[in-house]
Amino acid sequence: MREAYINTAPMKVFFEGDVIQPAFPQNGVPIVLSSSDYYAPFCGVTIQSILNHMSLELCYDIFIMTTGISRDLQDALLHMIQQYRNVSLRLVDMNGYIAQYQLFTYPHISVETYFRLIVPWVFEKYSKLIFLDSDMIICEDPAKLLEFDIGDNYIAASRDVVMSGFLHGRDEKGFAYVREFLGSEACNYFNAGIMVFNAEAMRNTFSAAKLVGDAAANMYRIMDQDVLNQYCVGKVYFLGQEWNMPPDCPVWSDRPGERKKDYISYAPQELQEEYRLAHAAPKVIHYTDVGKPWFFPDEDLADAFWETARKTPFYEPILFRLFDFQAEQRINQQFPIPATQTEYYPQGHLFKRTVKRIVRIFLPYGTKRRAVIKKIYFKFRGWPC
């Protein structure tokens, strides 16, 4: 597995046990992301937003932690940075790091979300690192995050105004859980999507096995984020919300139609005001929850994602996923499957028949756009063109 990965991967790949050295002797800005193969195009858009705002006087040492990214996607990611001498992009294969743990996953929580828990130990030659989720658009030079004097705090992170509002206004049990189990306060609960790790301080205080082991025990509501909130109580340097600004969008809820703004309205007044100012001038846009811009291009601040995506090799594949998703949504809404038909036709068969009808409307036979989209689709599925 290891040898095959090395022989076929165009990127430099590190494995458990490897010592990861900084790519640049000085002026390095270490940035760590995590991504699956499916999420790699969105991760690429986040990286493009870094390239759009980086300083040419600094060197950006970027890593993607993953359990596997295909060669084609690696080629595309490397193509994005090939013109920059001050940017390095390398992979860290996380399979060996997590093999001993049974990590719980859900539709909205993947195994990659746990990787942030062990960043300080994977990158043991670094004293400070920036961690970014892969559903972000960076609107400011991320190197400025390293300018904050976080002292002996373990991390720097932004308060989660959406969670704070939810806990204050909708979730009494969650409010008690944060206070009694995590030992924190709802107004100080932070979002772990963007953090500056004081890696040296964390290595001197905790062990990776303890953090990941606790997360794997499934005692927490939001595994990785709650673990960090619990272990870092009193040792958090709070960044302004402009460094982790969630746009308004639909949320996971048992009440149809609820949006983030509904939760935010319950947050303490000072957090609401800070959010209002952050929304007007975000430094980092974080597309949390279900309203991802690649599926909902009309949602709040989705235009920032699409403007960045157009500059990447992933624009067309992401566009195809949008078409695919929206077609499925419309089919579910407008073409419910009669009970009599489900007895004779599998649901997938009916879905494909309806999709083909829609495709023929928007991509007629013989048109150039049909040929282009077909080629992209075949490549995306790994089929010969």
C-alpha positions as CSV (number, residue, x, y, z in Angstrom):
1,M,0.0,0.0,0.0
2,R,2.7,2.4,1.1
3,E,5.0,1.6,-1.9
4,A,2.1,1.8,-4.4
5,Y,1.1,5.1,-3.1
6,I,4.6,6.5,-3.3
7,N,5.1,5.1,-6.8
8,T,1.9,6.5,-8.2
9,A,1.5,9.8,-6.3
10,P,2.8,13.0,-8.0
11,M,2.8,14.7,-4.7
12,K,5.2,14.2,-1.8
13,V,3.4,11.9,0.6
14,F,4.3,11.4,4.3
15,F,3.2,8.4,6.4
16,E,3.0,7.6,10.1
17,G,6.5,7.5,11.5
18,D,7.9,9.9,8.9
19,V,9.4,13.1,10.3
20,I,7.9,16.1,8.5
21,Q,10.3,18.9,8.1
22,P,9.4,22.5,7.1
23,A,9.6,23.0,3.3
24,F,11.2,26.4,3.7
25,P,14.2,27.4,5.9
26,Q,12.6,30.7,6.9
27,N,9.4,32.9,6.6
28,G,7.3,29.7,6.5
29,V,3.5,29.8,7.0
30,P,2.4,26.2,7.9
31,I,-1.2,25.5,6.9
32,V,-2.9,22.2,7.3
33,L,-6.2,21.0,5.7
34,S,-7.9,17.7,5.6
35,S,-9.8,16.2,2.7
36,S,-11.2,13.0,1.3
37,D,-11.0,12.2,-2.4
38,Y,-14.6,13.4,-2.9
39,Y,-13.9,16.7,-1.1
40,A,-10.6,17.4,-2.9
41,P,-12.1,19.8,-5.4
42,F,-13.6,21.9,-2.6
43,C,-10.3,21.7,-0.8
44,G,-8.7,23.0,-4.0
45,V,-11.0,26.0,-4.0
46,T,-10.0,26.8,-0.4
47,I,-6.3,26.6,-1.4
48,Q,-7.0,28.8,-4.4
49,S,-8.4,31.4,-2.0
50,I,-5.1,31.3,0.0
51,L,-3.1,31.8,-3.2
52,N,-5.3,34.8,-4.1
53,H,-4.4,36.6,-0.8
54,M,-0.9,35.4,0.1
55,S,2.1,37.6,0.4
56,L,4.9,37.0,-2.1
57,E,7.4,37.8,0.7
58,L,6.4,34.8,2.7
59,C,6.5,31.0,2.0
60,Y,3.3,28.9,2.4
61,D,3.9,25.4,3.6
62,I,0.6,23.7,2.8
63,F,-0.4,20.1,3.8
64,I,-3.5,18.0,3.1
65,M,-4.2,15.2,5.6
66,T,-6.1,12.4,3.8
67,T,-6.8,8.7,3.6
68,G,-6.4,8.9,-0.1
69,I,-6.6,11.3,-3.0
70,S,-6.5,10.1,-6.6
71,R,-3.6,10.8,-9.0
72,D,-5.8,13.0,-11.3
73,L,-6.9,15.2,-8.4
74,Q,-3.3,15.4,-7.1
75,D,-2.1,16.5,-10.5
76,A,-4.8,19.2,-10.6
77,L,-3.9,20.4,-7.1
78,L,-0.2,20.6,-8.1
79,H,-1.1,22.5,-11.3
80,M,-2.6,25.2,-9.2
81,I,0.7,26.0,-7.4
82,Q,3.2,25.3,-10.1
83,Q,3.8,29.0,-10.9
84,Y,4.6,29.9,-7.3
85,R,8.1,29.4,-5.9
86,N,6.9,30.4,-2.4
87,V,4.3,27.6,-2.1
88,S,4.7,23.9,-1.2
89,L,1.9,21.4,-1.2
90,R,2.3,18.0,0.3
91,L,0.1,15.1,1.5
92,V,0.0,13.2,4.8
93,D,-1.5,9.7,4.6
94,M,-3.5,9.4,7.8
95,N,-4.4,5.7,7.5
96,G,-1.7,4.6,9.9
97,Y,-2.5,7.3,12.4
98,I,-6.1,6.3,12.8
99,A,-6.0,2.5,12.2
100,Q,-6.2,1.6,15.9
101,Y,-9.4,3.7,16.5
102,Q,-13.0,3.0,15.7
103,L,-14.1,6.5,14.7
104,F,-17.8,7.2,14.4
105,T,-19.0,8.9,11.3
106,Y,-22.3,10.3,10.2
107,P,-23.7,11.8,7.0
108,H,-22.4,15.2,8.0
109,I,-19.3,14.1,9.9
110,S,-16.6,12.2,8.1
111,V,-13.5,10.5,9.4
112,E,-11.4,13.4,8.1
113,T,-12.9,15.7,10.8
114,Y,-10.9,13.8,13.5
115,F,-7.6,14.5,11.9
116,R,-7.4,18.0,13.4
117,L,-7.1,16.4,16.9
118,I,-3.6,15.2,16.2
119,V,-2.1,18.0,14.1
120,P,0.4,19.0,16.8
121,W,1.8,15.4,16.9
122,V,1.8,14.7,13.2
123,F,3.8,17.9,12.6
124,E,6.2,17.6,15.6
125,K,8.9,19.9,14.0
126,Y,6.5,22.8,14.0
127,S,5.8,25.0,17.0
128,K,2.7,26.8,15.5
129,L,0.4,25.7,12.7
130,I,-2.8,27.0,11.1
131,F,-5.6,24.5,10.6
132,L,-8.3,25.2,8.0
133,D,-11.5,23.3,7.1
134,S,-11.9,22.6,3.4
135,D,-15.2,24.4,3.1
136,M,-13.8,27.9,3.5
137,I,-12.9,30.9,1.4
138,I,-10.0,32.8,2.7
139,C,-10.4,36.6,2.1
140,E,-7.2,37.8,3.9
141,D,-3.6,36.6,4.0
142,P,-3.8,33.7,6.5
143,A,-0.2,34.5,7.6
144,K,-1.8,37.3,9.7
145,L,-3.1,34.6,12.0
146,L,0.4,33.9,13.1
147,E,0.8,37.6,14.1
148,F,-1.5,37.2,17.1
149,D,0.3,36.8,20.4
150,I,-1.6,33.9,21.8
151,G,0.8,33.5,24.7
152,D,0.7,30.1,26.4
153,N,-2.8,29.4,25.2
154,Y,-3.2,26.0,23.4
155,I,-5.1,27.4,20.4
156,A,-6.6,30.5,18.8
157,A,-10.1,30.2,17.5
158,S,-13.4,32.1,17.0
159,R,-16.5,31.8,19.2
160,D,-19.3,29.9,17.5
161,V,-22.2,32.4,17.4
162,V,-24.5,29.9,15.7
163,M,-24.0,27.2,18.4
164,S,-24.1,29.9,21.1
165,G,-27.5,31.0,19.9
166,F,-28.8,27.4,19.5
167,L,-27.7,26.6,23.1
168,H,-29.1,29.7,24.6
169,G,-32.5,29.6,22.8
170,R,-33.3,26.1,21.7
171,D,-31.3,23.5,23.6
172,E,-31.5,23.4,27.4
173,K,-29.9,20.0,27.6
174,G,-27.1,21.1,25.3
175,F,-26.5,24.2,27.4
176,A,-26.1,22.1,30.5
177,Y,-23.9,19.6,28.5
178,V,-21.5,22.4,27.5
179,R,-21.4,23.8,31.1
180,E,-21.3,20.6,33.1
181,F,-19.6,18.0,30.8
182,L,-17.3,20.2,28.7
183,G,-16.7,22.6,31.6
184,S,-17.2,25.6,29.3
185,E,-19.8,28.3,28.7
186,A,-22.1,28.5,25.7
187,C,-20.8,32.0,24.8
188,N,-17.2,30.7,24.8
189,Y,-17.8,27.6,22.8
190,F,-15.6,27.9,19.7
191,N,-15.8,26.5,16.2
192,A,-12.8,24.3,15.3
193,G,-12.9,25.0,11.6
194,I,-10.1,27.4,11.7
195,M,-7.5,27.3,14.5
196,V,-3.9,28.4,15.2
197,F,-2.3,25.5,17.2
198,N,0.2,26.3,19.8
199,A,1.6,22.9,18.9
200,E,4.5,22.8,21.3
201,A,2.3,23.7,24.3
202,M,-0.2,21.0,23.3
203,R,2.5,18.3,22.9
204,N,3.8,19.2,26.3
205,T,0.4,18.9,28.0
206,F,-1.6,16.2,26.2
207,S,-1.2,13.1,24.1
208,A,-2.7,12.4,20.7
209,A,-3.9,9.1,21.9
210,K,-5.9,10.7,24.7
211,L,-7.6,13.2,22.5
212,V,-8.5,10.7,19.7
213,G,-9.3,8.0,22.2
214,D,-11.8,10.2,23.9
215,A,-13.4,11.2,20.6
216,A,-13.6,7.6,19.6
217,A,-15.4,6.7,22.8
218,N,-18.5,8.5,21.3
219,M,-19.2,10.5,24.5
220,Y,-19.5,13.8,22.7
221,R,-22.2,15.5,20.6
222,I,-19.6,16.9,18.1
223,M,-16.7,14.6,18.5
224,D,-13.6,16.5,17.5
225,Q,-14.9,20.0,18.3
226,D,-16.3,19.1,21.7
227,V,-13.0,17.3,22.7
228,L,-11.0,20.5,21.8
229,N,-13.5,22.7,23.7
230,Q,-13.2,20.5,26.7
231,Y,-9.4,20.2,26.8
232,C,-8.7,23.8,25.9
233,V,-11.0,25.5,28.5
234,G,-9.3,28.5,29.8
235,K,-6.5,28.2,27.2
236,V,-8.1,29.7,24.2
237,Y,-7.2,33.0,22.5
238,F,-10.4,34.2,21.0
239,L,-10.1,35.5,17.4
240,G,-12.7,37.8,16.1
241,Q,-15.6,36.3,14.2
242,E,-14.4,37.8,11.0
243,W,-11.8,35.0,11.0
244,N,-14.5,32.3,11.0
245,M,-17.7,33.8,9.6
246,P,-20.6,31.5,8.8
247,P,-23.0,32.8,6.2
248,D,-26.7,32.5,6.7
249,C,-28.1,29.3,5.3
250,P,-30.4,26.4,6.2
251,V,-29.4,24.3,9.2
252,W,-29.9,20.7,10.3
253,S,-33.1,21.0,12.3
254,D,-36.3,19.2,13.2
255,R,-38.1,22.5,12.3
256,P,-38.3,22.9,8.5
257,G,-37.2,26.2,7.2
258,E,-34.9,27.2,10.1
259,R,-31.7,29.1,9.2
260,K,-28.6,30.2,11.0
261,K,-30.0,33.7,11.5
262,D,-32.8,32.2,13.6
263,Y,-30.2,30.6,16.0
264,I,-28.0,33.7,16.0
265,S,-30.9,35.8,17.2
266,Y,-30.7,33.9,20.6
267,A,-27.0,34.6,21.0
268,P,-25.8,37.2,23.5
269,Q,-26.1,40.7,22.1
270,E,-22.3,41.3,22.0
271,L,-21.8,38.2,19.9
272,Q,-24.7,39.2,17.5
273,E,-23.1,42.6,17.0
274,E,-19.7,41.1,16.4
275,Y,-21.2,38.8,13.9
276,R,-22.9,41.7,12.1
277,L,-19.6,43.5,11.7
278,A,-17.8,40.2,10.6
279,H,-20.5,39.5,8.0
280,A,-19.9,42.9,6.4
281,A,-16.1,42.4,6.1
282,P,-15.2,38.7,6.6
283,K,-11.6,37.5,6.6
284,V,-12.6,33.9,6.3
285,I,-16.0,32.7,5.1
286,H,-16.8,29.3,6.6
287,Y,-19.7,27.4,4.8
288,T,-20.8,25.4,7.8
289,D,-23.9,23.2,8.0
290,V,-26.0,21.9,5.0
291,G,-26.1,25.0,2.8
292,K,-22.9,24.4,0.9
293,P,-22.4,26.9,-1.9
294,W,-21.5,24.1,-4.4
295,F,-25.1,22.8,-4.0
296,F,-26.9,26.1,-3.2
297,P,-25.4,28.8,-5.3
298,D,-28.0,31.4,-4.4
299,E,-27.3,31.2,-0.7
300,D,-25.6,33.9,1.4
301,L,-22.1,34.7,0.2
302,A,-22.0,31.7,-2.2
303,D,-20.8,34.0,-4.9
304,A,-17.4,34.2,-3.1
305,F,-17.0,30.5,-3.5
306,W,-17.9,30.4,-7.2
307,E,-15.7,33.4,-8.1
308,T,-12.8,31.4,-6.6
309,A,-13.8,28.1,-8.1
310,R,-13.7,29.6,-11.6
311,K,-9.9,30.0,-11.2
312,T,-9.3,26.3,-10.4
313,P,-9.1,23.2,-12.5
314,F,-12.1,21.9,-10.5
315,Y,-14.7,24.4,-11.8
316,E,-16.3,22.1,-14.3
317,P,-16.5,19.0,-12.1
318,I,-18.0,21.1,-9.3
319,L,-20.5,22.5,-11.8
320,F,-21.4,19.0,-12.8
321,R,-22.0,18.0,-9.2
322,L,-24.3,21.0,-8.9
323,F,-26.3,20.0,-11.9
324,D,-26.5,16.4,-10.6
325,F,-27.6,17.5,-7.2
326,Q,-30.2,20.0,-8.4
327,A,-31.6,17.5,-10.9
328,E,-32.1,15.0,-8.1
329,Q,-33.7,17.6,-5.9
330,R,-36.2,18.5,-8.6
331,I,-36.9,14.9,-9.3
332,N,-37.7,14.3,-5.7
333,Q,-40.0,17.3,-5.6
334,Q,-41.7,17.1,-8.9
335,F,-41.5,13.4,-9.9
336,P,-42.5,11.4,-6.9
337,I,-42.5,7.7,-7.7
338,P,-45.9,6.2,-7.6
339,A,-46.2,3.2,-5.3
340,T,-47.4,1.0,-8.2
341,Q,-44.2,1.7,-10.1
342,T,-41.9,1.0,-7.2
343,E,-43.1,-2.6,-7.3
344,Y,-41.7,-3.1,-10.8
345,Y,-38.8,-0.6,-11.2
346,P,-36.0,0.0,-8.8
347,Q,-35.9,3.6,-7.6
348,G,-32.4,4.1,-9.2
349,H,-33.8,3.0,-12.6
350,L,-36.6,5.6,-12.4
351,F,-34.2,8.3,-11.2
352,K,-31.9,7.6,-14.2
353,R,-34.7,7.7,-16.7
354,T,-35.8,11.1,-15.4
355,V,-32.3,12.5,-15.3
356,K,-31.8,11.5,-18.9
357,R,-34.9,13.5,-19.9
358,I,-33.7,16.6,-18.1
359,V,-30.2,16.2,-19.6
360,R,-31.6,16.0,-23.1
361,I,-33.3,19.4,-22.5
362,F,-30.3,21.3,-21.2
363,L,-27.6,19.3,-23.1
364,P,-29.1,18.4,-26.5
365,Y,-27.5,15.8,-28.7
366,G,-24.8,17.2,-31.0
367,T,-24.0,20.3,-29.0
368,K,-20.5,21.2,-27.9
369,R,-21.6,21.7,-24.3
370,R,-22.9,18.1,-24.2
371,A,-19.6,16.8,-25.5
372,V,-17.6,18.8,-22.9
373,I,-19.8,17.8,-20.0
374,K,-19.8,14.2,-21.1
375,K,-16.0,14.1,-21.2
376,I,-15.8,15.7,-17.7
377,Y,-18.4,13.2,-16.4
378,F,-16.6,10.2,-17.8
379,K,-13.3,11.4,-16.3
380,F,-15.0,12.0,-13.0
381,R,-16.4,8.5,-12.9
382,G,-13.1,7.0,-14.1
383,W,-14.6,5.7,-17.4
384,P,-12.7,5.7,-20.7
385,C,-13.7,8.7,-22.8
